[in-house]
Structures are given as C-alpha cells and as structure tokens.
Amino acid sequence: MHLSRFSIGTGDRFGLEGEAQIAAFKALRERGGDADIVWNKSNREHVIIGSSPADQERAAAESIRNTAWNGKWFVDADHITMKTVDWFIPHCNFFTIDVAETIGTPASPDARNTYLARAAFLLNKGSAPVEVTKSDLETVADKFLTAVQEAGITYRHIAERRAPGSFVVELSMDETDTPQTPGQVAAILVAVAAEKLPIATFAPRFPGKFLKGVDYVGDVAEFMRSFEAETKIVQWAPKALGLPEDLKLSIHTGSDKYKLYKGIHEIITRLGAGVHLKTAGTTWLEEIVGLAEAGGDGLAIAKRVYTSAYVRIDELTAPYANVVEIDRSRLPKPEEVATWDSVTFVSALRHEPGSSTMRSDMRQLMHVGFRIAAEMGDEYLSALRVYRESVARNVRNNLFERHLVPLILG
Ligand SMILES: [Zn+2]
C-alpha cells in the first residue's frame, strides 16, 4: 500500500461531505489530474464532535460506494500519539504520528553518541542535497532524536496490530515553535531510518505561519527555498538512507494557502516530486458558507454558530492557540451580524484568493467553532441535509477550484 504522487487530506468533521468532496476529485480527473483522498480526523476533533474512528471509516466507505469512486482512498488517524492511537487502529489505514510532546526531550548519552556517529556522513559535502552543519546534527540529537524514537514505539504498536503492508505512516513535526532547517530535516531522516520507521510522508515545520482558514503569513520566497530544499531531501532519502520510495513532504493546515500553491506546483513539477496537503477544516467552513448562502433557517443557523462562537471565544481558541491569530476588535458584533443578509454573511466568510470582503478574524473564529455546531446535534445535521445542494456545491467548488486546480494542475 502506498500513496500516489498527490494526496489530499480532506477532513469531514460531521461525516456528511464525502460525496461532495469526491465530486471535486472527479472534476480533477476530468481535467487530467488525479490525487488520493485521505479523510483525516484527529482525536481532538472526534472528542469535540462526539464521533469515533468507526464513524469516520463508515462515512468514507459510504461515500465511496455511493459515488462508485475507483481511486485510492485512505482514512487517517490524524495527529495520534501512544495515548490516543488505539481506537483508530481497526478503522484507519493512514497514521499521522505526532511527536510534539517529546520534541525537546534529551536522548540518553548513548543514544546521542550512536546517532551522531551514524549521522556524521552528512557533514561530507555531497552526501546530502543540502548543507548539513555540525550544529544541525547537535540540534537533532538534542531535540528530535527522542521524538523519533517515540514515533518508532508508536509505529511498532500499530504494526503489531495490523496486517503487514495494510497502512501508511506519516511523521509530523509541524507543531513546534521554530521551523526546522533543511539540514535538520536531512538529519532527522537519518534518525527515522535508524528507527526503521517506514514513513510515506514527513511533515516538517516550515517557515512562516500556517493559520487556520486563512492565507499563508510570511515570506513566500523563504517558504519556497525551504520547500524546494526539503523536497530534494525527501527525494534523496530513499536511496541514501533506505527510506520508502516515493517519500514526500506533507503540509499541515494546508487549506487556503493560495499564495503558495503556484510555487509548490512549480517546484514539484520541476523536480518530479509529490506532496501531501491537508485541507481538513476548510470543508467545515464551506458547510457554513453553504447554509448561509441558502438563506432562511440555513442563514439563521450560520448566525447562531457565529454568535455563540463570539461569546465562547476563549474556550474555542484555547486548543488552537498556535494556529489562530484573532484580533478581537475586528470581529463583527453579533448584533451587527444579526442584520446581515445571505450575501453579506457569505462575502465575510468565504475565502477566495485575494478576496477584499473576507473577514479574516471572523473566519478563523468560525474555523474553531465547530464545537458549537456539534452541540446543536441533529438540528445542525438536518440543516446540512435540507440545504444539501448549496452546501455540497460550496464544498466541491472550494476544494476543486481553489485547492486542487492550482496545486495539481497549476
Ligand atoms: Zn498538523
């Protein structure tokens, strides 16, 4: 089992958008592109929504059946750790192993020395496609080695409980305070290979900010330099280190990063590389856009979600402190939103490239506000059914036109 050159993380918080998402991938095929579909959902999202990995698998399988989709698809246990992995194991065939908790834990002196001796070859110019410094190796030994070993423990825990070759693994280190340098990424992969961790994708922390639901914040040229260097590293690593063929980079919080897609497309096309892009949360926002656009009770529900989110902002943003940046003074007041018609609400929430009406603070707040919809329970789910045409159209178009086309077709 392995991932194709392009794979897209398509989260589906409430499990009702699979068919609309598949419609986007069908549209991509009609234009000559293709990508694997990876339904990802984290433990945190399951807990907030009250769903389980079994529900996640069922929703995905049903959508596949109903649409007769014959492409590759996966169910991703997103950001799992040893503490949370177990209930995902029977239902997922993609495991994103998160080691954020152990990053920074020092390795034993023995493990450190063994690693440094093993990785020393990287210091020879020409042995890696980027320059690796002694300080890169020291940083990896001090900060990332234990984390990679922890990922190895989690991987073996999964492997003992699943048929051989029945799943793919991603290692994610995107939730750190500082970006890794390309040299550090090469040095981390040495540790990954030593751990015999057969990763299909690696998610580094890139320079710049990847905030939920809004465009990339940072120096695009700097991102592209890192992305290109690290793409060369994951292309080098299979032969040089014995990691799986087709190893590729993964970009988390990858939705809405319109400033980056063109450059990423150019780099992977030129290098003949692949990429995995996670776009989960954007689909939930399109549900709200679709409800608001439909008007009537749909618009009323969208407004209620916003009003509650406005009041409960501290609670909603707490788990996402690193990935949202909301200026509260720029949030529209609920009293004002109450007077909005469909067009006004949609133009504030919908994110099109270069949009001048989109309210970034409101959008980020709504992004983390799915807990409110989850609490509405059947009322929210039945609205998604009643306003299906509008919701599905927005989910499909957003995924296809704003994400798949620029990233994959260019
Ligand atoms: Zn992530």
Boltz pocket constraint, residues with backbone or C-beta under 6 A from the ligand:
constraints:
  - pocket:
      binder: B
      contacts: [[A, 79], [A, 172], [A, 174], [A, 175], [A, 252], [A, 253]]
      max_distance: 6.0
